């Protein structure tokens, strides 16, 4: 799996930042919103690695995605706004619009370790 997500070009005027990433296998949902922020469609994916700045997801290559969407991590609250920065085949790399809190990512990593990759119910 590519590490392009973590080397993505910064936004114009922003400083390039690299975050430590963690390999996990965690189910997620990708939420595509319609006009006026009404939920349109939810798709299933599998997070392969995550950092506070972005995520790499195994995702169906046949499903078209807009450049902006939300990522919901199964077993954890919240939907995180994301922007697509890389997509080749089933690899979908996205940068979070706002960095995730480090304690939130730590909880995801601990849950991954404790459950052996299975979402807590």
MDAnalysis code that builds the backbone (N, CA, C; Angstrom):
import MDAnalysis as mda
import numpy as np

u = mda.Universe.empty(363, n_residues=121, atom_resindex=np.repeat(np.arange(121), 3), trajectory=True)
u.add_TopologyAttr("name", ["N", "CA", "C"] * 121)
u.add_TopologyAttr("resid", np.arange(1, 122))
u.add_TopologyAttr("resname", ["UNK", "UNK", "UNK", "UNK", "UNK", "UNK", "UNK", "UNK", "UNK", "UNK", "UNK", "UNK", "UNK", "UNK", "UNK", "UNK", "UNK", "UNK", "UNK", "UNK", "UNK", "UNK", "UNK", "UNK", "UNK", "UNK", "UNK", "UNK", "UNK", "UNK", "UNK", "UNK", "UNK", "UNK", "UNK", "UNK", "UNK", "UNK", "UNK", "UNK", "UNK", "UNK", "UNK", "UNK", "UNK", "UNK", "UNK", "UNK", "UNK", "UNK", "UNK", "UNK", "UNK", "UNK", "UNK", "UNK", "UNK", "UNK", "UNK", "UNK", "UNK", "UNK", "UNK", "UNK", "UNK", "UNK", "UNK", "UNK", "UNK", "UNK", "UNK", "UNK", "UNK", "UNK", "UNK", "UNK", "UNK", "UNK", "UNK", "UNK", "UNK", "UNK", "UNK", "UNK", "UNK", "UNK", "UNK", "UNK", "UNK", "UNK", "UNK", "UNK", "UNK", "UNK", "UNK", "UNK", "UNK", "UNK", "UNK", "UNK", "UNK", "UNK", "UNK", "UNK", "UNK", "UNK", "UNK", "UNK", "UNK", "UNK", "UNK", "UNK", "UNK", "UNK", "UNK", "UNK", "UNK", "UNK", "UNK", "UNK", "UNK"])
u.atoms.positions = np.array([
    [0.837, -1.169, 0.000],
    [0.000, 0.000, 0.000],
    [0.884, 1.234, 0.000],
    [0.515, 2.192, -0.758],
    [1.281, 3.413, -0.949],
    [1.231, 4.325, 0.275],
    [2.249, 5.127, 0.425],
    [2.286, 6.104, 1.516],
    [2.021, 7.509, 0.991],
    [1.440, 7.628, -0.190],
    [1.204, 8.926, -0.799],
    [0.334, 9.806, 0.084],
    [-0.581, 9.196, 0.816],
    [-1.458, 9.976, 1.682],
    [-0.650, 10.825, 2.654],
    [0.459, 10.296, 3.132],
    [1.251, 10.996, 4.125],
    [2.257, 11.957, 3.500],
    [2.405, 11.915, 2.177],
    [3.321, 12.814, 1.497],
    [2.573, 13.768, 0.588],
    [1.275, 13.904, 0.771],
    [0.462, 14.728, -0.106],
    [0.953, 16.172, -0.089],
    [0.846, 16.823, -1.237],
    [1.246, 18.218, -1.345],
    [0.356, 19.070, -0.435],
    [0.950, 20.074, 0.212],
    [0.140, 20.934, 1.084],
    [-0.761, 21.836, 0.263],
    [-1.739, 22.386, 0.917],
    [-2.615, 23.366, 0.280],
    [-1.791, 24.612, -0.035],
    [-2.212, 25.397, -1.016],
    [-1.452, 26.612, -1.331],
    [-1.296, 27.509, -0.104],
    [-0.066, 27.900, 0.168],
    [0.226, 28.768, 1.298],
    [0.442, 28.033, 2.603],
    [0.234, 26.723, 2.625],
    [0.403, 25.936, 3.853],
    [1.777, 25.280, 3.868],
    [2.265, 25.019, 5.056],
    [3.548, 24.353, 5.234],
    [3.336, 22.844, 5.168],
    [4.242, 22.131, 4.487],
    [4.137, 20.675, 4.399],
    [4.368, 20.064, 5.781],
    [3.501, 19.149, 6.175],
    [3.585, 18.504, 7.478],
    [3.479, 17.003, 7.287],
    [4.288, 16.258, 8.021],
    [4.233, 14.802, 7.984],
    [3.825, 14.309, 9.365],
    [2.849, 13.406, 9.392],
    [2.370, 12.854, 10.648],
    [2.746, 11.384, 10.746],
    [2.951, 10.920, 11.960],
    [3.213, 9.504, 12.185],
    [1.941, 8.723, 11.880],
    [2.071, 7.659, 11.116],
    [0.902, 6.866, 10.757],
    [0.960, 5.507, 11.449],
    [-0.208, 4.886, 11.545],
    [-0.351, 3.602, 12.223],
    [-1.112, 2.654, 11.310],
    [-0.593, 1.431, 11.163],
    [-1.269, 0.405, 10.373],
    [-2.375, -0.220, 11.206],
    [-3.570, -0.223, 10.654],
    [-4.710, -0.850, 11.312],
    [-5.573, -1.513, 10.248],
    [-6.530, -2.266, 10.669],
    [-7.570, -2.799, 9.794],
    [-8.892, -2.544, 10.489],
    [-9.473, -1.416, 10.183],
    [-10.685, -0.981, 10.873],
    [-11.753, -0.636, 9.854],
    [-12.947, -1.213, 9.975],
    [-14.023, -0.853, 9.046],
    [-14.408, 0.606, 9.198],
    [-14.827, 1.195, 8.096],
    [-15.287, 2.582, 8.129],
    [-16.425, 2.753, 7.135],
    [-17.067, 3.880, 7.229],
    [-18.106, 4.257, 6.271],
    [-17.682, 5.579, 5.644],
    [-17.917, 5.679, 4.366],
    [-17.673, 6.931, 3.663],
    [-19.036, 7.514, 3.355],
    [-19.272, 8.718, 3.838],
    [-20.560, 9.374, 3.680],
    [-20.420, 10.478, 2.641],
    [-21.175, 10.337, 1.566],
    [-21.207, 11.354, 0.514],
    [-22.468, 12.165, 0.744],
    [-22.322, 13.477, 0.816],
    [-23.468, 14.335, 1.109],
    [-23.996, 14.981, -0.162],
    [-25.295, 15.214, -0.167],
    [-25.960, 15.856, -1.298],
    [-26.063, 17.360, -1.031],
    [-26.831, 18.026, -1.838],
    [-27.060, 19.458, -1.653],
    [-27.659, 19.728, -0.283],
    [-27.326, 20.871, 0.272],
    [-27.828, 21.315, 1.581],
    [-27.464, 20.360, 2.696],
    [-26.339, 19.640, 2.551],
    [-25.783, 18.739, 3.560],
    [-26.719, 17.612, 3.980],
    [-27.611, 17.204, 3.087],
    [-28.465, 16.062, 3.365],
    [-27.689, 14.793, 3.038],
    [-27.697, 13.791, 3.938],
    [-26.989, 12.545, 3.632],
    [-27.516, 11.925, 2.343],
    [-26.604, 11.487, 1.528],
    [-26.992, 10.881, 0.259],
    [-26.714, 9.387, 0.266],
    [-25.477, 9.019, 0.463],
    [-25.102, 7.620, 0.357],
    [-23.986, 7.294, 1.328],
    [-24.030, 6.082, 1.905],
    [-22.942, 5.578, 2.739],
    [-22.338, 4.368, 2.050],
    [-21.010, 4.357, 1.998],
    [-20.280, 3.237, 1.428],
    [-19.391, 2.630, 2.500],
    [-19.108, 1.349, 2.354],
    [-18.238, 0.648, 3.299],
    [-16.806, 0.661, 2.779],
    [-15.861, 0.753, 3.688],
    [-14.450, 0.692, 3.345],
    [-13.681, 0.063, 4.500],
    [-12.374, -0.106, 4.312],
    [-11.520, -0.666, 5.347],
    [-10.299, 0.228, 5.490],
    [-10.144, 0.816, 6.662],
    [-8.988, 1.673, 6.915],
    [-7.756, 0.789, 7.035],
    [-6.729, 1.112, 6.277],
    [-5.457, 0.369, 6.319],
    [-4.416, 1.083, 7.162],
    [-4.371, 2.390, 7.128],
    [-3.570, 3.134, 8.087],
    [-4.127, 4.526, 8.268],
    [-3.769, 5.086, 9.423],
    [-4.358, 6.349, 9.852],
    [-3.300, 7.196, 10.532],
    [-3.469, 8.490, 10.450],
    [-2.666, 9.443, 11.215],
    [-3.623, 10.545, 11.654],
    [-3.116, 11.516, 12.407],
    [-4.004, 12.600, 12.806],
    [-4.366, 13.475, 11.606],
    [-3.591, 13.362, 10.521],
    [-3.822, 14.196, 9.352],
    [-4.535, 13.530, 8.198],
    [-4.609, 12.199, 8.180],
    [-5.235, 11.546, 7.041],
    [-5.410, 10.062, 7.241],
    [-5.926, 9.433, 6.191],
    [-6.278, 8.022, 6.264],
    [-6.102, 7.384, 4.885],
    [-5.723, 6.107, 4.870],
    [-5.676, 5.326, 3.636],
    [-6.706, 4.223, 3.775],
    [-7.601, 4.136, 2.791],
    [-8.744, 3.233, 2.861],
    [-8.745, 2.302, 1.658],
    [-9.021, 1.023, 1.895],
    [-9.335, 0.099, 0.803],
    [-10.793, 0.361, 0.451],
    [-11.029, 0.704, -0.816],
    [-12.366, 1.105, -1.214],
    [-12.630, 0.608, -2.631],
    [-13.856, 0.270, -2.912],
    [-14.250, -0.240, -4.220],
    [-13.877, 0.754, -5.320],
    [-13.055, 0.298, -6.265],
    [-12.570, 1.173, -7.337],
    [-13.673, 1.578, -8.310],
    [-14.762, 0.834, -8.357],
    [-15.830, 1.113, -9.312],
    [-16.782, 2.213, -8.841],
    [-16.694, 2.609, -7.590],
    [-17.607, 3.617, -7.047],
    [-16.977, 4.999, -7.192],
    [-17.628, 5.906, -7.916],
    [-17.088, 7.261, -8.034],
    [-17.322, 8.044, -6.739],
    [-16.332, 8.855, -6.380],
    [-16.440, 9.681, -5.176],
    [-16.154, 11.131, -5.525],
    [-16.864, 12.054, -4.888],
    [-16.519, 13.457, -5.071],
    [-15.217, 13.759, -4.324],
    [-14.622, 14.917, -4.564],
    [-13.363, 15.227, -3.882],
    [-13.511, 15.410, -2.370],
    [-14.707, 15.725, -1.880],
    [-14.925, 15.952, -0.451],
    [-16.014, 15.014, 0.053],
    [-15.791, 14.426, 1.222],
    [-16.723, 13.472, 1.819],
    [-16.426, 13.390, 3.304],
    [-17.182, 12.559, 4.014],
    [-16.972, 12.341, 5.440],
    [-16.559, 10.895, 5.670],
    [-15.690, 10.674, 6.663],
    [-15.265, 9.332, 7.049],
    [-15.779, 9.080, 8.463],
    [-16.476, 7.968, 8.638],
    [-16.979, 7.558, 9.942],
    [-16.284, 6.250, 10.298],
    [-15.583, 6.212, 11.408],
    [-14.854, 5.027, 11.834],
    [-15.786, 4.180, 12.689],
    [-15.996, 2.936, 12.285],
    [-16.929, 2.043, 12.981],
    [-16.447, 1.833, 14.418],
    [-17.358, 2.017, 15.370],
    [-17.041, 1.839, 16.782],
    [-16.625, 3.128, 17.473],
    [-16.528, 4.223, 16.715],
    [-16.131, 5.512, 17.283],
    [-17.097, 6.572, 16.798],
    [-17.367, 7.518, 17.676],
    [-18.328, 8.550, 17.334],
    [-17.712, 9.575, 16.393],
    [-18.564, 10.237, 15.654],
    [-18.148, 11.355, 14.828],
    [-17.919, 11.011, 13.368],
    [-18.158, 12.018, 12.563],
    [-17.875, 11.952, 11.131],
    [-16.825, 13.008, 10.865],
    [-15.796, 12.628, 10.129],
    [-14.652, 13.507, 9.918],
    [-14.599, 13.934, 8.462],
    [-14.638, 15.230, 8.237],
    [-14.545, 15.751, 6.887],
    [-13.193, 15.412, 6.286],
    [-13.200, 15.004, 5.016],
    [-11.962, 14.591, 4.365],
    [-11.963, 15.047, 2.914],
    [-10.756, 15.169, 2.375],
    [-10.554, 15.533, 0.981],
    [-9.685, 14.471, 0.328],
    [-10.124, 13.978, -0.809],
    [-9.368, 12.949, -1.536],
    [-8.065, 13.556, -2.071],
    [-6.944, 12.867, -1.803],
    [-5.650, 13.316, -2.321],
    [-4.999, 12.271, -3.205],
    [-5.510, 11.040, -3.165],
    [-4.903, 9.955, -3.921],
    [-5.941, 8.871, -4.142],
    [-6.013, 8.372, -5.379],
    [-6.886, 7.237, -5.647],
    [-6.341, 6.457, -6.834],
    [-5.889, 5.251, -6.561],
    [-5.402, 4.338, -7.588],
    [-5.953, 2.962, -7.262],
    [-6.733, 2.416, -8.153],
    [-7.340, 1.108, -7.906],
    [-8.196, 1.165, -6.653],
    [-7.915, 0.255, -5.727],
    [-8.702, 0.223, -4.491],
    [-8.125, 1.121, -3.402],
    [-7.006, 1.768, -3.652],
    [-6.410, 2.680, -2.661],
    [-7.081, 4.040, -2.723],
    [-7.549, 4.496, -1.581],
    [-8.128, 5.829, -1.465],
    [-7.413, 6.540, -0.330],
    [-6.649, 7.549, -0.650],
    [-5.955, 8.337, 0.358],
    [-6.686, 9.652, 0.553],
    [-6.922, 10.019, 1.791],
    [-7.652, 11.248, 2.092],
    [-6.965, 11.999, 3.222],
    [-7.015, 13.317, 3.130],
    [-6.506, 14.192, 4.179],
    [-7.721, 14.699, 4.957],
    [-7.631, 14.637, 6.294],
    [-8.716, 15.177, 7.108],
    [-8.706, 16.697, 7.000],
    [-9.889, 17.285, 6.928],
    [-9.985, 18.741, 6.826],
    [-9.505, 19.427, 8.096],
    [-9.682, 18.767, 9.225],
    [-9.158, 19.232, 10.510],
    [-8.409, 18.064, 11.119],
    [-7.176, 18.270, 11.610],
    [-6.450, 17.140, 12.212],
    [-7.248, 16.520, 13.360],
    [-7.193, 15.208, 13.439],
    [-7.870, 14.516, 14.534],
    [-7.100, 14.745, 15.828],
    [-7.788, 14.797, 16.961],
    [-7.074, 14.894, 18.238],
    [-6.216, 13.646, 18.448],
    [-5.025, 13.814, 18.975],
    [-4.113, 12.681, 19.146],
    [-4.680, 11.637, 20.113],
    [-5.454, 12.058, 21.117],
    [-6.029, 11.076, 22.032],
    [-7.108, 10.232, 21.335],
    [-7.796, 10.798, 20.365],
    [-8.792, 10.059, 19.583],
    [-8.103, 8.966, 18.758],
    [-7.010, 9.324, 18.096],
    [-6.252, 8.341, 17.311],
    [-5.666, 7.274, 18.243],
    [-5.206, 7.675, 19.422],
    [-4.679, 6.706, 20.394],
    [-5.743, 5.694, 20.798],
    [-6.984, 6.152, 20.994],
    [-8.077, 5.232, 21.334],
    [-8.334, 4.244, 20.200],
    [-8.247, 4.714, 18.962],
    [-8.438, 3.827, 17.814],
    [-7.345, 2.767, 17.788],
    [-6.107, 3.173, 18.021],
    [-4.974, 2.239, 18.005],
    [-5.112, 1.224, 19.143],
    [-5.465, 1.693, 20.331],
    [-5.647, 0.776, 21.467],
    [-6.781, -0.215, 21.200],
    [-7.883, 0.260, 20.627],
    [-9.008, -0.629, 20.321],
    [-8.591, -1.653, 19.268],
    [-7.800, -1.233, 18.308],
    [-7.304, -2.146, 17.279],
    [-6.460, -3.249, 17.909],
    [-5.596, -2.867, 18.812],
    [-4.729, -3.841, 19.485],
    [-5.546, -4.781, 20.368],
    [-6.504, -4.230, 21.115],
    [-7.281, -5.018, 22.067],
    [-8.228, -6.003, 21.377],
    [-8.776, -5.621, 20.235],
    [-9.759, -6.470, 19.573],
    [-9.175, -7.282, 18.438],
    [-7.907, -7.099, 18.145],
    [-7.292, -7.849, 17.057],
    [-7.838, -7.451, 15.691],
    [-8.235, -6.194, 15.548],
    [-8.717, -5.710, 14.260],
    [-10.218, -5.758, 14.102],
    [-10.940, -6.264, 15.097],
    [-12.383, -6.331, 15.010],
    [-12.990, -5.138, 15.731],
    [-14.022, -4.521, 15.179],
    [-14.637, -3.375, 15.838],
    [-15.291, -3.782, 17.149],
    [-15.182, -2.914, 18.145],
    [-15.840, -3.192, 19.418],
    [-17.340, -2.981, 19.242],
    [-18.107, -3.779, 19.899],
    [-19.566, -3.683, 19.754],
    [-20.175, -3.195, 21.033],
])
